[in-house]
């Protein structure tokens, strides 16, 4: 196997990892862990099959394993009066880009993964289904819910459940 084929996939892996994690350092670690796993399991890749999809599958599995192993963060109570001066409205394109990343990170992991693979990495529904190990119909359903939820988050409009209950939706 020519190592250049693997090296050619690194920019896509980094882009997807960055979007998944929301952090440059964590993304680099995820790419490194993915490449280590790929090198260790190289014999499992079938020559002539979609290398990109295989690598995304490995990355997804590594990411899910890392999320499951990570301790749950403890909620921290913040008095709104103490941070009122830090609050400000979104008023520029840069802020919108930051807001988009924040909103992407608020999506449930399963929806975010589908949305990023389809929209950012331009994978087909069939490829995404293979990468995530789910049926193509589930890909389409998660994508639809992810797009709707992302639009709600970007617009600042609460979902019907959130509006009825008055609760803030975390995922």
N, C-alpha and C positions, 0 to 999 in steps of 0.2 A: 504494500500500500504506500502510495506517495504521500508524504507528510504535508505537501503543499495543499492537498485537498482539505486537510484538517485546518491548516493555518488560514485558508481562504474563508472559513466559516467563523473565525474569531470576531470580526466586527459585528456580525449578526447576533452572535451569542452575547457579546458585551451589551449591545443595544437592548436585547430582551431582558438580560439580567438587571440592567439599570432600571428598566421600567418595572420589573417585578419587585425589586428591593427598595427602590427610591433612594439609594445611597451608593455613591461611586465605589467606596471601599468594599462594601458588602457585595456589590456586583462583581468586582474584580475577584473577590474570594470565591464567589459562586462559579464564575467562569473557570477559575483555576481548578476547583473541585470537580467541575464537569469534565474538563480536559484530562484530569488525572483518572477519573472513572472511565473515560473513553479509551485512554491508553491501556488501562488495566483490563478492559473488556473488549478490546479491539477485535478479537477473534469472533465475537458475537455479531459484528456488523457483516451483513451480506453484501459482497462486492456487487455493484451495479444498482443497489437499492438507494433510496434517498438518504444521503449522509446527513443533510441538514435536519430532516425530520428525526433521525435517530439521535442526533446531538441534542435537539430540543427536548426529546423524550427523556434523555439522561438528565438534562438540566432541570426539567420539571420535577423529576423524581428526587433529585438532590435537594432542590428547594423545599419540596413538601417535607422531606425528612428533617431538614434543618428547622422548619417552622414547627413541626411536631415536637422536636427536642427542646426548643427554646422555652424558657420559663415564661409564664404569662405575666405581663406587666401589671403592677398593682395600680388601680386608679388613684389619682391624686386630686384632692379637693383644692380648688382655687377660689379665693374670694374675688369676685368680679371688680370690686372697688380697688383692689390692689393692682390690677392689670389694665384698668380702663385707659390709661395713657398709652399703652402699647397697642391698643386696638385701632385699626384704621381700615378705611374702605379700599377696595381694589380699584385702581384708577389708571393703570398702564398695561401695555402689552406684555411686559416682563412679568408683572404681577399675575396676569392671566395665565401665562405659561406655568408659573409656580403654582397657581391655583389648580390648573389642570393636573399637574403631577400630584398635588395633595388629594384631589378628588379621585384620581386613579387609585391611589393607595387606600382610599376609603371603601372602594368596591370590595365585595367578598372575593377571596383568593380565586375561587373557581371561575367567577365571571371575569375578573381581571386577566387571568391567563388566557382565556378564549379571546377576549377583546384585543389583547396585545398581539397574539399570534396571527389573528386575522387582519387587523388594521395596521399594525406596525411591521410585522414580518411578512405580510402578504401570503400567508399559507392558505390553501384551500380548506374547505370544511372537512374534507376527507383526511387531509394531512393533519389538521388540528385534532380530529377524532383519534387518529393513530397516535399522535404525540401524547395526548392526555389519557388515552385508553377508555374513551367514552363513545357512545353512538353519535353519528352525524346529527341526528335530530336533537340530541342534548346540546351539541355545539351550537346549533341555530337558536335553541331556546335560551341558553346562557348568554349568547351574544345579544339577543334582543333585550333581555333583562339588563345586561351590562350597559348597553347604549341608553336605555331609558333611565336607569339609575344615574349614570354619568351626566345626562342632560339635567336631571333634577338637581344634582349636586352643583353643577356649574351655574344653573339658574338661581340656585338658592331656594328652590321651591320644595317644600316637604312632600314626601310620598303620602298617599291617602292614609296609610296605617299610622304614620308619624303624626299627621295632622289630627286624626281622630283621637289618638291616645295622649298627645302632647309629649310623647317621649322622643328623645333624640336617638336616632338610629345610628349605631356605631359601625355596623357591617352592612 
